[in-house]
Amino acid sequence: MGKIIAIANQKGGVGKTTTSVNLAASLGVLEKKVLLIDADPQANASSGLGIDVESVEIGTYQIIEQSNIPEEAIVKSTSPNVDIIPAHIDLVAIEIELVDKENREYMLKQALESIKEKYDYILIDCAPSLGLLTLNALTAADSVVIPIQCEYFALEGLGKLLNTIKSVQKIHNPNLDIEGLLLTMYDSRLRLSNQVVEEVQKHFNDMVFKTIIQRNVKLSEAPSFGESIIAFDATSKGATNYLSLAEEIIKKNSN
């Protein structure tokens, strides 16, 4: 049975898409069968794995709307063992279109039932908001990874996200777990980075992944080549960090 993990934080620029793409690629390299679902209208996860976003005809929009089945939307990515359901800018419209639908929070969950068995991990790259798209992802997911950047406003908005997760647990998905808080964009030379790490670890203890994603130029460059960090530069710090995170997640889920 595949585990569905949403990667969510309503703050932009915290490393959600970077984490989605590179965690998917790392799990694939470690011989897990992975599906990445791009649930962000910006479609950066799709282009980050070599998909021409303009040519997407069937993607996340059609799956949530249930006009197509997931099997029709799945595309092979440039990464080994990683398939992707890509996004397109038309995903912006889904929030408005779902408003009147019955069971609107469950559309993605229902759509994924037919393919959940086929993958070890299904990762959902969420939009930087707490709207209906993210709500659909959290309702469909077994757990959530929350990236937090090691910067001044890191903890701002985290309380809001944790409250949203609590209300999803209460109303829509009682089995939703927090897979872990992931510290990103860490720069060991900065006192502030170290303070944020200490603060987050002190408050959240075991909820924080041991792996910390360090600031790395190669991580920023890889998406413009339509490649994961593993394909772009397997020896880089970024690749080492994401492989370590993948190993941590596999170990946690095999207990």
N, C-alpha and C positions, 0 to 999 in steps of 0.2 A: 504494500500500500504506500503510495507516494506521500511525502509530507509537503504540505503547502505552507510556504513561508512568505509573508508580506514584508517588504522593506519600506518602512514608513516613517515620515516626520513631516509635519506641515511646514516646517521651515525650509526654505530653498537653500541650495548651496552647501548642504551638509555632507554630500557624498552618497546620496541614495542610489543614483544611477551608476556611479562608479562602482559601488558595492554590488549592485545587482548583476552588472555585466561581469565583473571580475570574480565574484563568488561563483556565479554560474560556470564560468570557464574553468575555475580551479576545481570545482566539484567534478566537472567533466574530465579533466586531466587525471583526477583520482578515480576514474572509471565508474562514476555514478552517472545514471541517465537523467538529464536535466531538461526541464522546460522553463524558459523565461517568458513571462507574460508582461508586455509593456503596457501599463495602465496609466501612462502619462501622455497627455496630448502633445507634449513637446517631442515625443518619439525618439529621445536621445539614446535609449537603450537599444532600439532597433538599429539606428545608424551606427551605434558603437559596436555592433556585431556584424557590420557589413551589409545591412539591408538598405536598399534604395527606397526610402520612405515614400517618395512620390508615386512609386509604382504599386504600392500596397492597395489591393482591392478588397481583400477579406482580412480583417484584423480584429483587435480587441473590441472595437465598436460593434461589429456584427455579432460577436460572441455574446457580449453583454445584452445586446438587443434581442438576441436569440433568433436572428434571421439566418444565421449559418451555424453549423456545428463546429466545435473546436478543431476536429480533424481536417476541416477544409481551410483552416487559417494557419496551421502549423507549417513553418518553413525551417529548413536546415540552416543553422548559422555557420559562420566561418570557424567556430570552435568545435573541437571533437566532443561528441556525446551531448551537444547542446542544441536543442530545438528552440524556436522562438515563435510566439504569436505577436506579430509586430503591431505598432500603433500608427495612426495617421492623424493629421490635425482635426479630422472630422470627429474625433473622440471628444472634443470640446462640447459638442452638442448633446452628449449623452446625459449630462446632469439635468438639462431642461426636459429631455424626452422621457426620462424615467419618473419625473415628478408625479404623474398621474397613475403610474402603473401599480398594480397590486403586488405585494411582495418585492418591491423594487430593490431592497437591500440584498435579496437572495439570488439575483439574476446570474451573477458570475458563479456563485456556489453551485447552482443547478447545472449550469453549462459545463462545469469541470468534472461533474460526477462520472461522465463517460470515459474520461482519459486519466483519472487519478491513479489507476492501477498501473499505467504504462511507464511511469517515471519514478525514480527514487526521490527526486526533489522537484517541486514546482515553485519557482520564485516569482513574486509579483512586484514589479517596480512601480511604486505608487506615485501619484501626482503630489506636488507640494501644497496640499490643502486637506481639509477634513470634510470635503464634500461627499456626494453620493458615490463617486468613483472609489475613493479610499474606503468608504464604508462597505462597499461591495467586496473589496479586497480583504478587509478585516473579517467580514462575515464568512468569506470562503476559506480563510486561512486557518491552519492549525496553530501557528505561532507568528510572532512579529519580531523582526530585527529593527532596532531603532539606532540609526547612525547619529552621533553627536559630535560636532566639530570642536576641537580643543581651542575655542576662542571665547572672548569675553561674554557674549550673549548665549553661550552654549545651553545653559539650563533654562533660558527663557522659552516659554512655550512647551517645555517638556511636561509640566504639570497638566496642561490642557490636553496634550496627546494621551497621557496616562489616564486622564478622566474619560476621554473618548473610548479608550480601550476598555475601561471598566464598564461603561454603559453598553458597549457592544457585547461584553461578556454577560451582562445582566439580561439584555433584551434579545440579542440575535445569535450569539455564539458562546455558550457557556464554557466550551472547551478551548477557547483561545488562550494561548500561553504567551509570555514574553520570552522569546528565544534568547534575547540578550541585548544589552546596550553596547554599541560599538563606537569606540572613540576613534575619530578620523582626523586627518590633517594635523597630526601631532608633529611638533618641532621641538626636539629635546633642548635646543639652545635657548628657547624662550621660557622665561619664568612663568609667564601666563599659561602656556601649554601645560606645564607641570602642575600648576595650581588647579587647573580644570580637571586633570586626571585624578589628582588627590581628592578633590571635592566629589566627583562622580563616584569614585570607588568607595569613599567614606559613606555617602548617602545610600548607595545601591548594592554594595558588597558583591554577593555572588551573581547578581543580575548582569554584571559587567563582564564582557568577554576579556579573556587574558590577552588576546591579540589586540594590538593597537596599530592602526593604519597610519604610517608616517607620511609626512609631506614628501612628495616625490614628483619631479618634473615629468618623468616618463609616464606616470599615471595620467597626467593632463594631456600628454601628446598622443597617447594610444588611440583615443576615440576618433581623432581626425584622420586616422588611417583605417578606420572601420575594424579595429582589432582590439581584443582584450589585452591586458598587460602581459598575460602569459605568452601570447603569440608575438607581441610587440618587442618585449625584452624580458625573457624568462629569468635573467640573472639580476634584475632590478630589485630594489628594496620593496617596491609596490607588489611585485609578483610573489616575493617571499612572504610578505604580510598576508596577502589574500589566500595563498596556499595554506598558511598557518591557520587562518580563520576557517577555511573549509575543513581542515583536519579536526579542528575544535568542534565544529558542528556535527561532523560524522561521529566523532567519539561520544559526544553528548547524546546523540540519537541512537547509539547502539547499546547503551546501558539498559 
